[in-house]
Amino acid sequence: MTGRFAPTPSGRMHIGNVYAMLGAWLSARARGERMLLRIEDVDKPRVIAGADRLMMDDLHWLGLDWDNAEPMFQSRRTERYEYALECLRSAGVVYPCFCSRADIRAASAPNEGDGFMVYPGTCRRLLRDHPDEVRERLAHGDRHSLRIAMPEAGEEADEETVARFDDCVYGPQRYDLPREVGDSVIRRADGLFGYQLVVVVDDLDMGVDDIVRGRDLLRSTALQMWIRRCLLAGGFEPECDDAPAHRQSPISPTYAHLPLIDNAAGRRLAKRERSLDLGALRARGVTPEQIIGYCAWLLRAKPTPEPCRADELLDGFSWAPLRADHPDRALDPVAPTTPDWLASAL
């Protein structure tokens, strides 16, 4: 199997990012498998110049290595995403959407927990009922995104409309694609490719089949499973050059979704919280062993948050302890398990 780091260079990594990176690294390395690095910079307005190099330096400092000599940069892969889009068109699942975000918010209600908003299907119905109007608007140059269509909903969900996977942490998952996921943007109105498409293309091309990330992406996993299925049905050929069998029949990934890390106020950690980023922690003399030990405890890879090296966690690593104990984590400065170096930063 092959794992991956996939950071977004929108700022310096913080404790929550390290926790996720350590989980991904342990999942792959504990089985003696490959670990690859991808820089997810497709959303150019969010990219901060030089952040990718700082992230790589932080990973080296933490003892988290990877195998590709040069990371994959999404910003250099436009041709692959164009090719993937053509494959989806061949599969007959792409249509234009003229709705604004305000239109969608007015017609939808976000699902609980992850903020995922199910598109109400306005432009899909427009294409079905008034195809001439759609052609005229496209010819006129009306601003639009592109969406991938979910399978048609029946009175009851069936195997065609349901995505299922057994998550290593959260157990069996089941999502009704048309009702709980909905048609999703794969190319934005500004021309940028959507995260949901590019991550599937990249994982196929890299041969990645061990995916570790936050539990807020559980629903996205169902969407990405559908995108993957449609890509392959449309003739997509992965360019993974060291696994011919993988190219012919890509293996379904295994997934481990991690509890989220909240700050002391109960909000999810963000890169704007400078006191917890690795630049600030390193400047204060915090050691990599202190950070790794605490993140390993958050992952339940060890029973206490004492300092340790990443390679000391490999022997006997398992998701079972986290599967048995996976509420979201809160960084509490007065908790007895919070080390002094972290409490002083909160």
Phi, psi and omega in degrees: 000161181229128177257178179205147162269140180219065182283152173261124184279061181255009180158179181288144177296147175240184184304318180297322177294317180298317178305314179291319180296318179297319178300315180296318181295315180296320181301318180280309188291331180296337176259007180072026184261172182286152175229125182243158181243130176231134177261114186270079185249027181292330179273080191302324180299338182270348187285135175252125182303130177087351182295327180298319180291322177296321178297316180295321177296318179296319179298316177299316181299324180282348182085023180255102186263169176216169192257335179280132184299318176241132179294159172278130176251122180299327183296346180259010190241027183303320181297322178294321180289325174297317178299316179298320179298320177295323177296320178292323175297320178298328179281353176074031186239014182248137174213155180281146179232123182262002184289142171273167177299324180295321177301315185291317179299322182292334185255001186229166172231131181294146176284157184294145167089305189252000178071007181293128182249121181279122181294134185283358174083020185304308185280340173292319176292323178299316179296322181290317188267333184221063183299328179295321178297319179297315179298320180295318180293322177294317179297328179284347180084024178300137181297133182204154170260177173241136180241153172261132183276134172283163174300152181296137179281134172259187178295327177229146178294141176229185184299330181289331187254002184244134173256128180233141171204155179256104182284139183296336181253313187263001175077199184299132179237145181216125179230129173281110189301309181291326186269326186251348180242303176079166180297129189238152182289129175246344170217126185285166180295336178275004177095348180284141177287144181285148178307317187298327177282311189294327181293326178290315178300314182296316180295321177296314183291330180271351184074024181284128177222019176225103190244122180238128181195181185288154183292346176292350179257013177302312180293324177298329178299319177299317177298315182293328174298320178291317178300316179301314180299316181290322177302311182293323177294331179273006176095011180299131179245109178301147181261018177299108191270355182250012180215078182306320180296325179295323179296320184286323182214080183306133182281140175294133182292160165263150185234141169227112179258133189260147171305149180278158178252121180257154175279184185296338179272001178088010177258149181300138180303140178230157182293345178284350178276085190297331184293340182252004179278162187291334175298312180293318181294317179296321180296332179274001177089010176293137185267158176299325180296324178295316181292314180298317181298319180291317179294325177296323176293320176301325178280356186061027175280348173211152188283343182224160185270025179295153181300148175196166174271155180299319184291343178285349183264353188292318184293116177082011179299137179209151174278352187303315180298322179288324178298328180276349186209084186230040168291159175300149182263142176241133177276103185251116184296341182255001179292141181296339179273356181274118180296156182301321183296331179275318180302321182288343179267347185275000000 
